[in-house]
Amino acid sequence: MKKVVIIGSGGHGREIAEILQHQAAQDGTLMVQGFLDENPARHGQVIDDLPILGDWAWFETINKNEVAVICAVGTPAVARRLVQRARAMDLSFVNALSPLAHISPRATLGQGIVVFPHVVVNTGAHIGSYSTLNLATTVSHDTKIGEYCNLNPSVHLAGNVTIGNGCYIGMGTNVIQGKSIGDDAIVGAGAVVIRDLPANVTAVGIPAKIIKTNKE
């Protein structure tokens, strides 16, 4: 049985803990051990019956082959930094896949992915590593989502959509079929994307319009 440590102990981390616990109850292949947090003031606290184990130094006290991790930080740039640190320590990653989600057997998944309850991932879709699909998000056929993306609750992607790496897609966003969103783009809540969006922009509204260029 693999012991799982959740990187990040905020609200997002607590939600992921519940997904993992539900997953463990279904298949019995993992056990949630606790949280990692870089804030020393939080070390030793217990949140939702799970301990905050410490910071990165904690991994030097255990057999790393017996544990796996998952990142529970929703900001793509911060998640990328934390994942890269974990990978540099040769830590392995698990996927947190809610048993209440539907994932097509013909979809492909990377590693370190979080899929919340009531998510639908349809045939031919691809979800890149270290990405999160929040509550009730839908991903239609043949849509490709890059790495380090955060799709907030109730995002709906039609078929053949392409989402680049490091994108943050706001709650309730809709993207029509065949459109693409470039790397590190931000799309505001409730937007409707009917045209391709380039990398490193922020877009909002119905239809979505670019309002600024983001820092790379």
SVG drawing of the C-alpha trace seen along z (x, -y; Angstrom):
<svg xmlns="http://www.w3.org/2000/svg" viewBox="-21 -45 38 48">
<polyline fill="none" stroke="black" stroke-width="0.4" points="0.0,0.0 1.4,-3.4 1.4,-6.2 0.5,-9.5 1.7,-12.9 -0.2,-16.0 1.9,-19.0 -0.1,-22.0 -2.4,-22.0 -4.9,-24.7 -8.5,-24.2 -7.6,-22.7 -5.4,-20.2 -8.2,-19.2 -10.5,-18.6 -7.8,-16.5 -7.4,-14.5 -11.1,-13.6 -10.8,-12.5 -7.8,-10.3 -9.6,-8.8 -12.6,-8.0 -10.3,-6.5 -8.5,-4.4 -11.8,-3.1 -12.7,-1.9 -9.4,-0.2 -7.3,0.1 -4.0,-0.7 -3.1,-3.9 -3.4,-5.6 -3.2,-9.3 -0.4,-10.0 -0.7,-13.7 0.3,-17.1 3.5,-18.9 3.7,-22.6 6.6,-25.0 5.3,-27.2 6.9,-26.0 4.2,-27.5 1.8,-24.8 4.0,-21.8 2.4,-19.4 -1.1,-20.7 -3.9,-18.2 -6.3,-19.2 -9.4,-17.0 -7.8,-14.2 -4.5,-14.3 -1.2,-15.7 1.0,-18.4 4.2,-16.3 6.7,-19.1 8.5,-20.6 10.7,-19.1 13.2,-18.0 10.7,-15.4 11.4,-13.3 15.0,-12.9 13.7,-11.0 11.8,-8.3 12.2,-5.7 11.1,-7.7 10.3,-4.5 7.4,-3.9 5.6,-7.2 4.2,-9.2 3.0,-12.8 0.5,-15.0 0.5,-18.8 -2.5,-20.6 -1.8,-24.2 -4.1,-25.7 -1.9,-28.5 -0.1,-27.0 3.2,-28.8 3.5,-27.8 2.4,-24.3 5.1,-24.0 7.8,-25.1 6.6,-22.6 6.4,-19.8 9.8,-20.4 11.2,-20.4 9.5,-17.1 10.8,-15.6 14.3,-16.8 14.0,-14.7 13.0,-11.6 9.5,-11.5 6.9,-9.6 3.4,-11.1 -0.1,-9.6 -3.3,-10.6 -6.3,-11.7 -9.3,-10.5 -12.7,-10.8 -14.8,-7.6 -17.7,-10.0 -16.1,-11.2 -16.5,-9.6 -13.2,-9.1 -13.4,-7.4 -11.1,-4.3 -10.1,-5.8 -8.8,-9.0 -5.2,-9.4 -3.9,-10.8 -0.5,-12.0 0.8,-11.8 0.0,-13.9 -3.5,-14.7 -6.5,-15.7 -10.0,-14.9 -12.8,-16.1 -16.3,-14.6 -18.8,-14.9 -16.1,-15.6 -16.6,-14.1 -13.6,-13.3 -14.7,-11.8 -13.2,-9.6 -9.9,-10.6 -9.3,-13.4 -5.8,-13.9 -5.1,-15.4 -1.5,-16.6 0.5,-15.9 0.0,-17.9 -3.3,-19.4 -6.5,-19.8 -10.1,-19.4 -12.3,-20.9 -15.9,-20.0 -18.3,-19.3 -15.9,-20.2 -16.5,-18.5 -13.9,-17.7 -15.3,-16.5 -13.9,-14.2 -10.3,-14.6 -9.6,-17.7 -6.1,-18.2 -5.1,-19.8 -1.5,-20.6 0.5,-20.3 0.1,-22.4 -3.4,-23.6 -6.1,-24.5 -9.7,-24.2 -12.0,-25.7 -15.5,-24.3 -17.9,-23.9 -15.6,-24.7 -16.9,-23.1 -14.6,-22.3 -16.2,-21.2 -14.6,-18.7 -11.1,-19.1 -10.2,-22.0 -6.5,-22.6 -5.4,-24.1 -1.7,-24.9 0.6,-24.3 0.1,-26.4 -3.4,-27.8 -5.8,-29.0 -9.4,-28.7 -11.9,-30.5 -15.1,-29.0 -17.9,-28.5 -15.8,-29.2 -17.1,-27.7 -14.8,-27.0 -16.4,-26.1 -15.3,-23.3 -11.9,-23.4 -10.5,-26.5 -7.1,-26.8 -5.7,-28.6 -2.0,-29.2 0.5,-28.5 0.1,-30.3 -3.1,-32.1 -5.7,-33.2 -9.4,-33.1 -11.7,-34.9 -14.8,-33.3 -17.8,-32.9 -16.0,-33.7 -17.1,-32.2 -14.1,-31.5 -15.2,-31.6 -11.8,-32.5 -8.2,-31.2 -6.3,-32.9 -2.5,-33.2 -0.1,-32.4 0.5,-34.7 -2.7,-36.7 -5.7,-37.4 -9.1,-37.2 -12.5,-37.9 -16.1,-38.3 -18.7,-37.0 -17.2,-36.6 -13.8,-36.4 -11.6,-39.4 -7.9,-39.9 -7.5,-42.6 -3.8,-42.4 -0.5,-40.5 0.8,-38.5 4.4,-38.5 6.2,-35.5"/>
</svg>
